[in-house]
Amino acid sequence: MKHLVTAAALTLGSACFAYDIPALYQGADIKQGEKLIAQHQCTACHQKKVGGDGSAIYKPDGKVNSLGALRGMVEACDQQLNLGLFPEEVNSVSAVINRDHYRFK
């Protein structure tokens, strides 16, 4: 019984730390965004462009300084690589990148 209570407390506790999706990305599907990032091998592409683990691509000086600019960069990748993402998919990918790298409100 003790383990069930602990598991329930951990489950409830983690819900308190859920990612609050910014208004601009409302309706974003985080799981879909994560899947699309993996499917299109975004990390591998970023590693080729900037080296290391690829995360340096997320902090270009002055380029991405807002939620709109971030979504614009995801749209640019979509167009340059001809990925064929729908607008709601761009939002989902943008929301994941914001959650993991920028944390714009």
N, CA, C and O of each residue as an XYZ file, in Angstrom:
420
protein
N       0.823     -1.195      0.000
C       0.000      0.000      0.000
C       0.869      1.261      0.000
O       0.559      2.235     -0.686
N       1.950      1.235      0.769
C       2.839      2.387      0.838
C       3.366      2.750     -0.548
O       3.463      3.930     -0.885
N       3.710      1.737     -1.359
C       4.238      1.982     -2.696
C       3.184      2.618     -3.602
O       3.511      3.467     -4.432
N       1.934      2.215     -3.448
C       0.861      2.795     -4.256
C       0.677      4.264     -3.920
O       0.483      5.084     -4.818
N       0.735      4.606     -2.652
C       0.580      6.005     -2.240
C       1.746      6.828     -2.767
O       1.553      7.935     -3.268
N       2.946      6.293     -2.654
C       4.126      7.003     -3.154
C       4.035      7.207     -4.660
O       4.315      8.299     -5.154
N       3.646      6.168     -5.393
C       3.510      6.277     -6.848
C       2.452      7.309     -7.209
O       2.639      8.096     -8.137
N       1.346      7.308     -6.482
C       0.295      8.289     -6.752
C       0.781      9.695     -6.454
O       0.492     10.627     -7.204
N       1.516      9.853     -5.366
C       2.040     11.180     -5.015
C       3.023     11.671     -6.065
O       3.012     12.846     -6.433
N       3.876     10.767     -6.548
C       4.816     11.160     -7.597
C       4.093     11.538     -8.868
O       4.464     12.511     -9.523
N       3.070     10.791     -9.229
C       2.296     11.090    -10.429
C       1.620     12.447    -10.297
O       1.666     13.258    -11.222
N       0.995     12.695     -9.159
C       0.335     13.983     -8.947
C       1.352     15.101     -8.879
O       1.114     16.194     -9.394
N       2.486     14.837     -8.246
C       3.528     15.855     -8.123
C       4.085     16.269     -9.466
O       4.347     17.452     -9.684
N       4.274     15.322    -10.374
C       4.834     15.666    -11.680
C       3.861     16.497    -12.496
O       4.283     17.277    -13.350
N       2.569     16.346    -12.248
C       1.580     17.144    -12.979
C       1.724     18.619    -12.643
O       1.378     19.477    -13.455
N       2.231     18.921    -11.452
C       2.419     20.311    -11.041
C       3.506     20.988    -11.859
O       3.528     22.214    -11.966
N       4.408     20.204    -12.437
C       5.516     20.755    -13.185
C       5.291     20.650    -14.686
O       6.244     20.741    -15.460
N       4.070     20.463    -15.101
C       3.753     20.338    -16.523
C       4.134     21.621    -17.249
O       4.105     22.712    -16.681
N       4.486     21.463    -18.495
C       4.868     22.599    -19.333
C       3.634     23.404    -19.674
O       2.664     22.864    -20.207
N       3.661     24.683    -19.372
C       2.570     25.585    -19.740
C       2.826     26.074    -21.158
O       3.750     26.852    -21.398
N       2.021     25.624    -22.074
C       2.192     26.014    -23.474
C       1.803     27.483    -23.624
O       0.702     27.873    -23.235
N       2.701     28.306    -24.186
C       2.380     29.723    -24.383
C       1.161     29.898    -25.293
O       0.868     29.042    -26.127
N       0.472     30.997    -25.121
C      -0.762     31.264    -25.872
C      -0.558     31.138    -27.382
O      -1.426     30.616    -28.082
N       0.575     31.610    -27.886
C       0.824     31.553    -29.334
C       0.821     30.113    -29.852
O       0.498     29.869    -31.014
N       1.180     29.166    -28.989
C       1.252     27.763    -29.383
C       0.091     26.943    -28.841
O       0.167     25.715    -28.830
N      -0.973     27.580    -28.396
C      -2.110     26.838    -27.855
C      -2.592     25.819    -28.886
O      -2.646     26.089    -30.085
N      -2.936     24.651    -28.378
C      -3.358     23.566    -29.256
C      -2.195     22.693    -29.701
O      -2.400     21.671    -30.356
N      -0.965     23.091    -29.348
C       0.199     22.299    -29.737
C       0.146     20.934    -29.068
O      -0.228     20.809    -27.902
N       0.523     19.929    -29.819
C       0.575     18.552    -29.327
C       2.046     18.228    -29.057
O       2.816     17.972    -29.982
N       2.423     18.242    -27.777
C       3.816     18.050    -27.389
C       4.341     16.690    -27.848
O       5.454     16.600    -28.367
N       3.565     15.652    -27.665
C       4.006     14.307    -28.075
C       4.240     14.259    -29.587
O       5.205     13.654    -30.054
N       3.347     14.901    -30.346
C       3.512     14.946    -31.797
C       4.783     15.717    -32.159
O       5.531     15.303    -33.045
N       5.025     16.830    -31.479
C       6.229     17.617    -31.733
C       7.494     16.818    -31.475
O       8.436     16.869    -32.266
N       7.519     16.079    -30.370
C       8.672     15.232    -30.059
C       8.862     14.163    -31.135
O       9.985     13.883    -31.555
N       7.760     13.576    -31.571
C       7.818     12.539    -32.609
C       8.343     13.114    -33.925
O       9.170     12.486    -34.586
N       7.873     14.294    -34.308
C       8.313     14.918    -35.553
C       9.794     15.278    -35.513
O      10.502     15.122    -36.507
N      10.260     15.762    -34.361
C      11.685     16.095    -34.216
C      12.532     14.846    -34.407
O      13.566     14.886    -35.074
N      12.095     13.739    -33.824
C      12.827     12.471    -33.983
C      12.717     11.954    -35.418
O      13.712     11.532    -36.007
N      11.521     11.986    -35.972
C      11.272     11.466    -37.319
C      12.109     12.189    -38.373
O      12.649     11.560    -39.283
N      12.211     13.511    -38.245
C      12.936     14.305    -39.240
C      14.403     14.503    -38.882
O      15.123     15.235    -39.560
N      14.840     13.842    -37.808
C      16.241     13.841    -37.393
C      16.810     15.243    -37.253
O      17.905     15.542    -37.730
N      16.042     16.094    -36.587
C      16.451     17.490    -36.399
C      17.777     17.602    -35.657
O      18.622     18.420    -36.019
N      17.964     16.791    -34.625
C      19.192     16.862    -33.837
C      20.404     16.527    -34.693
O      21.424     17.209    -34.598
N      20.320     15.503    -35.518
C      21.441     15.120    -36.381
C      21.775     16.242    -37.362
O      22.949     16.515    -37.612
N      20.769     16.881    -37.909
C      20.982     18.002    -38.832
C      21.668     19.157    -38.107
O      22.602     19.763    -38.633
N      21.198     19.457    -36.894
C      21.786     20.555    -36.122
C      23.231     20.240    -35.747
O      24.074     21.137    -35.733
N      23.523     18.984    -35.445
C      24.895     18.577    -35.138
C      25.803     18.816    -36.338
O      26.938     19.265    -36.177
N      25.316     18.523    -37.528
C      26.110     18.752    -38.745
C      26.366     20.239    -38.960
O      27.442     20.628    -39.415
N      25.378     21.071    -38.633
C      25.498     22.510    -38.870
C      26.400     23.218    -37.866
O      27.196     24.079    -38.240
N      26.275     22.849    -36.569
C      26.991     23.600    -35.529
C      27.947     22.750    -34.702
O      28.667     23.279    -33.855
N      27.966     21.436    -34.936
C      28.848     20.561    -34.186
C      28.325     20.242    -32.795
O      27.229     20.654    -32.416
N      29.114     19.515    -32.057
C      28.751     19.126    -30.697
C      27.434     18.370    -30.668
O      27.156     17.540    -31.534
N      26.632     18.671    -29.659
C      25.333     17.999    -29.540
C      24.245     18.695    -30.360
O      23.091     18.266    -30.349
N      24.605     19.760    -31.064
C      23.657     20.479    -31.919
C      22.858     21.550    -31.217
O      22.151     22.317    -31.870
N      22.952     21.620    -29.900
C      22.110     22.572    -29.157
C      22.527     24.024    -29.360
O      21.731     24.927    -29.102
N      23.750     24.272    -29.814
C      24.191     25.657    -30.050
C      23.326     26.354    -31.096
O      23.271     27.584    -31.133
N      22.664     25.596    -31.929
C      21.808     26.181    -32.966
C      20.630     26.938    -32.360
O      20.048     27.810    -33.005
N      20.281     26.599    -31.116
C      19.122     27.215    -30.494
C      19.398     28.581    -29.896
O      18.466     29.244    -29.441
N      20.632     29.017    -29.880
C      20.946     30.313    -29.281
C      21.725     31.224    -30.234
O      22.708     31.843    -29.826
N      21.299     31.312    -31.492
C      22.029     32.226    -32.388
C      21.823     33.663    -31.929
O      20.705     34.056    -31.596
N      22.882     34.438    -31.911
C      22.824     35.812    -31.415
C      21.742     36.626    -32.106
O      21.816     36.897    -33.304
N      20.738     37.011    -31.332
C      19.711     37.923    -31.801
C      18.683     37.365    -32.761
O      17.704     38.054    -33.050
N      18.850     36.156    -33.273
C      17.907     35.642    -34.264
C      16.589     35.208    -33.653
O      15.524     35.556    -34.162
N      16.650     34.463    -32.582
C      15.434     33.925    -31.977
C      15.277     34.558    -30.594
O      15.930     34.162    -29.629
N      14.389     35.557    -30.529
C      14.209     36.276    -29.272
C      12.742     36.387    -28.868
O      12.383     37.182    -28.000
N      11.900     35.577    -29.511
C      10.475     35.596    -29.179
C       9.834     34.297    -29.667
O      10.420     33.542    -30.442
N       8.630     34.065    -29.195
C       7.877     32.879    -29.642
C       7.647     32.905    -31.145
O       7.754     31.876    -31.812
N       7.328     34.083    -31.679
C       7.083     34.213    -33.116
C       8.333     33.950    -33.936
O       8.270     33.304    -34.981
N       9.472     34.450    -33.464
C      10.733     34.213    -34.174
C      11.101     32.735    -34.139
O      11.629     32.197    -35.113
N      10.824     32.084    -33.021
C      11.095     30.650    -32.927
C      10.246     29.876    -33.924
O      10.752     29.007    -34.634
N       8.965     30.189    -33.977
C       8.092     29.507    -34.935
C       8.559     29.801    -36.364
O       8.506     28.925    -37.227
N       9.010     31.018    -36.611
C       9.533     31.372    -37.930
C      10.748     30.544    -38.317
O      10.901     30.173    -39.480
N      11.617     30.251    -37.349
C      12.793     29.422    -37.633
C      12.382     27.976    -37.931
O      12.956     27.328    -38.805
N      11.388     27.483    -37.200
C      10.893     26.124    -37.487
C      10.266     26.095    -38.882
O      10.455     25.132    -39.626
N       9.529     27.136    -39.237
C       8.948     27.219    -40.586
C      10.046     27.267    -41.642
O       9.907     26.665    -42.707
N      11.141     27.980    -41.354
C      12.257     28.059    -42.307
C      12.890     26.687    -42.514
O      13.189     26.309    -43.646
N      13.096     25.941    -41.437
C      13.629     24.576    -41.576
C      12.675     23.719    -42.404
O      13.100     22.972    -43.286
N      11.387     23.836    -42.109
C      10.377     23.076    -42.844
C      10.468     23.360    -44.343
O      10.441     22.437    -45.157
N      10.574     24.629    -44.700
C      10.626     25.009    -46.115
C      11.950     24.613    -46.767
O      11.963     24.075    -47.874
N      13.067     24.881    -46.078
C      14.383     24.568    -46.645
C      14.561     23.075    -46.892
O      15.177     22.669    -47.877
N      14.019     22.265    -45.993
C      14.195     20.821    -46.092
C      13.009     20.122    -46.740
O      12.995     18.899    -46.886
N      12.004     20.922    -47.128
C      10.818     20.387    -47.794
C      10.171     19.259    -46.970
O       9.870     18.184    -47.490
N       9.968     19.533    -45.678
C       9.404     18.521    -44.784
C       7.901     18.358    -44.944
O       7.356     17.290    -44.661
N       7.229     19.409    -45.397
C       5.782     19.327    -45.599
C       4.973     19.348    -44.318
O       3.916     18.722    -44.237
N       5.471     20.076    -43.300
C       4.734     20.155    -42.042
C       3.493     21.032    -42.187
O       3.514     22.050    -42.879
N       2.433     20.630    -41.537
C       1.231     21.454    -41.456
C       1.445     22.512    -40.380
O       2.277     22.321    -39.493
N       0.711     23.628    -40.438
C       0.886     24.688    -39.434
C       0.764     24.194    -37.994
O       1.506     24.647    -37.123
N      -0.161     23.273    -37.735
C      -0.298     22.761    -36.367
C       0.914     21.908    -35.967
O       1.243     21.819    -34.784
N       1.572     21.287    -36.941
C       2.786     20.522    -36.654
C       3.961     21.462    -36.361
O       4.784     21.186    -35.488
N       4.030     22.566    -37.094
C       5.050     23.581    -36.818
C       4.865     24.100    -35.393
O       5.841     24.282    -34.665
N       3.627     24.335    -35.000
C       3.345     24.788    -33.635
C       3.799     23.748    -32.612
O       4.385     24.098    -31.587
N       3.533     22.487    -32.885
C       3.905     21.418    -31.956
C       5.419     21.315    -31.811
O       5.928     21.186    -30.697
N       6.132     21.371    -32.915
C       7.594     21.329    -32.874
C       8.124     22.563    -32.146
O       9.028     22.455    -31.317
N       7.569     23.722    -32.451
C       7.996     24.969    -31.798
C       7.783     24.908    -30.298
O       8.629     25.363    -29.529
N       6.671     24.357    -29.882
C       6.372     24.251    -28.450
C       7.389     23.355    -27.744
O       7.798     23.657    -26.623
N       7.797     22.270    -28.376
C       8.792     21.380    -27.781
C      10.140     22.086    -27.684
O      10.806     22.012    -26.651
N      10.539     22.758    -28.735
C      11.827     23.470    -28.723
C      11.803     24.569    -27.664
O      12.788     24.774    -26.954
N      10.683     25.269    -27.561
C      10.572     26.300    -26.533
C      10.692     25.685    -25.140
O      11.398     26.211    -24.280
N      10.004     24.577    -24.928
C      10.050     23.895    -23.631
C      11.471     23.470    -23.277
O      11.909     23.624    -22.136
N      12.188     22.933    -24.266
C      13.492     22.338    -23.998
C      14.656     23.322    -24.054
O      15.693     23.073    -23.441
N      14.510     24.449    -24.784
C      15.675     25.317    -25.003
C      15.456     26.793    -24.683
O      16.383     27.447    -24.205
N      14.283     27.337    -24.925
C      14.108     28.789    -24.777
C      13.315     29.195    -23.541
O      13.734     30.079    -22.793
N      12.198     28.567    -23.331
C      11.303     28.873    -22.215
C      10.727     30.295    -22.269
O      10.585     30.959    -21.243
N      10.399     30.745    -23.484
C       9.686     32.015    -23.619
C       8.300     31.851    -23.031
O       7.726     30.763    -23.083
N       7.756     32.921    -22.473
C       6.416     32.888    -21.880
C       5.392     33.372    -22.883
O       4.201     33.420    -22.576
